[in-house]
Amino acid sequence: MGRERRRHPRAVVDWPALVQDSNGSIVAEMENISANGACIRCEKPLRPKERFKLHMVAPDHSPLIARAEVAWLQVCRSEKDIPACGMGIRFTRASRVVRQFIQSFVAAQHQRNK
Protein backbone atom coordinates (compact mmCIF):
# COMPACT_ATOMS: atom_id res chain seq x y z
CA MET A 1 0.00 0.00 0.00
CA GLY A 2 1.40 3.42 -0.96
CA ARG A 3 2.05 6.17 1.53
CA GLU A 4 -0.60 8.89 1.73
CA ARG A 5 0.91 12.14 0.42
CA ARG A 6 -1.98 14.50 1.12
CA ARG A 7 -1.51 17.21 3.72
CA HIS A 8 -5.20 17.42 4.62
CA PRO A 9 -7.40 14.45 5.60
CA ARG A 10 -10.26 13.67 3.22
CA ALA A 11 -13.75 12.34 3.74
CA VAL A 12 -15.68 10.24 1.27
CA VAL A 13 -18.82 12.06 0.11
CA ASP A 14 -21.58 11.67 -2.44
CA TRP A 15 -22.57 15.29 -2.96
CA PRO A 16 -24.03 16.82 -6.10
CA ALA A 17 -22.04 19.75 -7.43
CA LEU A 18 -21.99 22.24 -10.26
CA VAL A 19 -18.81 23.36 -12.02
CA GLN A 20 -19.26 26.84 -13.46
CA ASP A 21 -16.73 28.38 -15.83
CA SER A 22 -16.78 30.90 -18.67
CA ASN A 23 -18.26 28.25 -21.01
CA GLY A 24 -21.24 27.44 -18.81
CA SER A 25 -22.07 24.86 -16.17
CA ILE A 26 -21.27 21.16 -15.81
CA VAL A 27 -23.17 18.83 -13.48
CA ALA A 28 -20.77 16.90 -11.27
CA GLU A 29 -20.62 14.54 -8.32
CA MET A 30 -18.15 14.93 -5.49
CA GLU A 31 -16.37 11.75 -4.35
CA ASN A 32 -14.22 13.10 -1.53
CA ILE A 33 -13.34 16.40 0.06
CA SER A 34 -10.71 18.03 2.28
CA ALA A 35 -10.11 21.56 3.53
CA ASN A 36 -7.80 22.09 0.55
CA GLY A 37 -9.58 20.33 -2.32
CA ALA A 38 -11.75 17.52 -3.60
CA CYS A 39 -12.18 14.84 -6.21
CA ILE A 40 -15.17 15.24 -8.48
CA ARG A 41 -16.58 13.26 -11.41
CA CYS A 42 -18.26 14.72 -14.47
CA GLU A 43 -18.73 13.96 -18.15
CA LYS A 44 -16.78 16.94 -19.47
CA PRO A 45 -13.73 17.69 -17.33
CA LEU A 46 -11.84 20.93 -17.52
CA ARG A 47 -8.12 21.08 -18.27
CA PRO A 48 -5.41 21.15 -15.60
CA LYS A 49 -4.93 24.62 -14.08
CA GLU A 50 -8.32 25.81 -15.37
CA ARG A 51 -10.14 27.89 -12.76
CA PHE A 52 -13.84 27.75 -12.02
CA LYS A 53 -16.54 28.30 -9.42
CA LEU A 54 -17.72 25.18 -7.61
CA HIS A 55 -21.20 24.93 -6.09
CA MET A 56 -21.39 22.03 -3.61
CA VAL A 57 -24.55 20.64 -2.04
CA ALA A 58 -23.82 19.04 1.33
CA PRO A 59 -26.70 17.25 3.07
CA ASP A 60 -28.70 19.43 5.46
CA HIS A 61 -26.66 22.52 4.61
CA SER A 62 -27.08 25.53 2.39
CA PRO A 63 -25.05 25.40 -0.85
CA LEU A 64 -21.31 25.91 -0.44
CA ILE A 65 -19.47 27.96 -3.04
CA ALA A 66 -15.71 28.12 -3.60
CA ARG A 67 -13.31 29.06 -6.34
CA ALA A 68 -11.09 26.22 -7.47
CA GLU A 69 -8.66 25.02 -10.11
CA VAL A 70 -8.06 21.63 -11.68
CA ALA A 71 -4.98 19.96 -10.16
CA TRP A 72 -5.13 16.66 -12.09
CA LEU A 73 -7.34 14.62 -14.42
CA GLN A 74 -8.23 10.94 -14.56
CA VAL A 75 -10.00 9.73 -17.66
CA CYS A 76 -11.15 6.11 -17.84
CA ARG A 77 -13.12 4.46 -20.59
CA SER A 78 -15.90 2.02 -19.89
CA GLU A 79 -16.89 -0.99 -21.99
CA LYS A 80 -19.40 1.22 -23.79
CA ASP A 81 -16.63 3.73 -24.56
CA ILE A 82 -18.27 6.40 -22.40
CA PRO A 83 -15.67 8.37 -20.45
CA ALA A 84 -15.92 8.47 -16.69
CA CYS A 85 -13.84 11.49 -15.81
CA GLY A 86 -12.41 12.49 -12.50
CA MET A 87 -10.83 15.82 -11.59
CA GLY A 88 -8.71 16.50 -8.58
CA ILE A 89 -9.34 20.10 -7.63
CA ARG A 90 -7.64 22.57 -5.33
CA PHE A 91 -9.63 25.30 -3.64
CA THR A 92 -8.13 28.67 -4.54
CA ARG A 93 -10.62 30.86 -2.69
CA ALA A 94 -13.26 29.88 -0.17
CA SER A 95 -14.82 31.83 2.64
CA ARG A 96 -13.88 31.09 6.22
CA VAL A 97 -17.39 29.69 6.76
CA VAL A 98 -16.99 27.23 3.86
CA ARG A 99 -13.53 26.10 5.00
CA GLN A 100 -14.68 25.71 8.62
CA PHE A 101 -17.69 23.64 7.52
CA ILE A 102 -15.49 21.36 5.41
CA GLN A 103 -12.90 20.96 8.18
CA SER A 104 -15.62 20.15 10.74
CA PHE A 105 -17.31 17.72 8.36
CA VAL A 106 -14.05 15.87 7.58
CA ALA A 107 -13.12 15.70 11.29
CA ALA A 108 -16.57 14.30 12.16
CA GLN A 109 -16.28 11.64 9.42
CA HIS A 110 -12.85 10.59 10.70
CA GLN A 111 -14.22 10.32 14.28
CA ARG A 112 -17.07 8.09 13.06
CA ASN A 113 -14.64 5.81 11.21
CA LYS A 114 -12.38 5.19 14.24
C-alpha positions in Angstrom: 0.0 0.0 0.0 1.4 3.4 -1.0 2.0 6.2 1.5 -0.6 8.9 1.7 0.9 12.1 0.4 -2.0 14.5 1.1 -1.5 17.2 3.7 -5.2 17.4 4.6 -7.4 14.5 5.6 -10.3 13.7 3.2 -13.8 12.3 3.7 -15.7 10.2 1.3 -18.8 12.1 0.1 -21.6 11.7 -2.4 -22.6 15.3 -3.0 -24.0 16.8 -6.1 -22.0 19.7 -7.4 -22.0 22.2 -10.3 -18.8 23.4 -12.0 -19.3 26.8 -13.5 -16.7 28.4 -15.8 -16.8 30.9 -18.7 -18.3 28.3 -21.0 -21.2 27.4 -18.8 -22.1 24.9 -16.2 -21.3 21.2 -15.8 -23.2 18.8 -13.5 -20.8 16.9 -11.3 -20.6 14.5 -8.3 -18.2 14.9 -5.5 -16.4 11.8 -4.3 -14.2 13.1 -1.5 -13.3 16.4 0.1 -10.7 18.0 2.3 -10.1 21.6 3.5 -7.8 22.1 0.5 -9.6 20.3 -2.3 -11.7 17.5 -3.6 -12.2 14.8 -6.2 -15.2 15.2 -8.5 -16.6 13.3 -11.4 -18.3 14.7 -14.5 -18.7 14.0 -18.1 -16.8 16.9 -19.5 -13.7 17.7 -17.3 -11.8 20.9 -17.5 -8.1 21.1 -18.3 -5.4 21.1 -15.6 -4.9 24.6 -14.1 -8.3 25.8 -15.4 -10.1 27.9 -12.8 -13.8 27.8 -12.0 -16.5 28.3 -9.4 -17.7 25.2 -7.6 -21.2 24.9 -6.1 -21.4 22.0 -3.6 -24.5 20.6 -2.0 -23.8 19.0 1.3 -26.7 17.3 3.1 -28.7 19.4 5.5 -26.7 22.5 4.6 -27.1 25.5 2.4 -25.1 25.4 -0.8 -21.3 25.9 -0.4 -19.5 28.0 -3.0 -15.7 28.1 -3.6 -13.3 29.1 -6.3 -11.1 26.2 -7.5 -8.7 25.0 -10.1 -8.1 21.6 -11.7 -5.0 20.0 -10.2 -5.1 16.7 -12.1 -7.3 14.6 -14.4 -8.2 10.9 -14.6 -10.0 9.7 -17.7 -11.1 6.1 -17.8 -13.1 4.5 -20.6 -15.9 2.0 -19.9 -16.9 -1.0 -22.0 -19.4 1.2 -23.8 -16.6 3.7 -24.6 -18.3 6.4 -22.4 -15.7 8.4 -20.5 -15.9 8.5 -16.7 -13.8 11.5 -15.8 -12.4 12.5 -12.5 -10.8 15.8 -11.6 -8.7 16.5 -8.6 -9.3 20.1 -7.6 -7.6 22.6 -5.3 -9.6 25.3 -3.6 -8.1 28.7 -4.5 -10.6 30.9 -2.7 -13.3 29.9 -0.2 -14.8 31.8 2.6 -13.9 31.1 6.2 -17.4 29.7 6.8 -17.0 27.2 3.9 -13.5 26.1 5.0 -14.7 25.7 8.6 -17.7 23.6 7.5 -15.5 21.4 5.4 -12.9 21.0 8.2 -15.6 20.1 10.7 -17.3 17.7 8.4 -14.0 15.9 7.6 -13.1 15.7 11.3 -16.6 14.3 12.2 -16.3 11.6 9.4 -12.9 10.6 10.7 -14.2 10.3 14.3 -17.1 8.1 13.1 -14.6 5.8 11.2 -12.4 5.2 14.2 
